[in-house]
Amino acid sequence: MAEPFTLDLIGRMIQQVLDEQRLIRADILDLKHRLSAVEHQVAALARADALMQESIARMQAAIDRQSERIERVERRLGILEPATP
């Protein structure tokens, strides 16, 4: 037979709800901390990517300058191969 609703039963039910609520809050807090850590990692990766892109652009500019210098030297020495259309 079902236990009648008494103040003691209602109190225990409320306590169970409060206990579950505490667990849920703890889980949410843990998830917030983990999400924050992931966001920091993503931001660090974005910064690293930006630095890498900047480095690549600088290297490409240096390569372009060296290519132009080599072309000028070849032109002066008369060893520049004709450009193909």
N, C-alpha and C positions, 0 to 999 in steps of 0.2 A: 504494500500500500504506500502511496506517495506521502512524503512527509508534508505536514501542513506548513503553510507560510507562517513562520514565527519570526520574531525580531532577531533571534539568534541565526536562523537560516538566512534571512535577508542580510544580516551583518556579514556572514561568511561569503555570501554571493557578491556583496559589494567589495569585500576584501579581495576576492578572486579577480574581479574586474580591475581593481586598482593594481594588483600584482601584475596582471597581464599588461596593463597600461604602462607600468614602469619598464617592463621588458621591451615593449614596443618603442618607448622613448629611448631606451638604451641602444636598441638596434638602429633607430633613426640617427642618433648622435654618432654611432660608429660609421654609418653610411655617409654622413656628412663629412666626417674626418677623412674617410677613404676617398670620397669624391674630391675633396680639397687637394689631397695628395696627387690624385690623377690630374687635376687641373694644373697644378704646379709643374708636373712632369710634361704635360702638353705644352705649356708656356715655355719651358726650357728647350723642348724640341723645336718649337717655332723660332726661338732665338738662335739656336744652333743652325737651323736651316737658313735663316736670314744671313748669318755670318758666312755660311758655306756658299750661298749664292753670291754674296759680295766678293768673296775670295775668288770664285770662278770667274766673275766679271773682270776682276783685276788681272787675273792670269790671262784671260782672253785678250784683254787690251794689250798686255805685254807681248803676247804672241803676235798680235797684229802689228805692233811696232817693229818687232824683230823681222817679221816677214817683209815689211816695207823696206827696212834697212838692207836686207839680203837682196831684194829686188833692185835697189839702187846700186849696190855693189856689182851685181851681175850686169846691170845695164852699163856701168862704167867700164867693166872688163870686156864687154861685148859678148858675154856668154848667156845672155838672157834668151831663153827659148821663146819662139813666137807663141802668142796666145792663140788657143784654139777657139773657134766660134761656137 
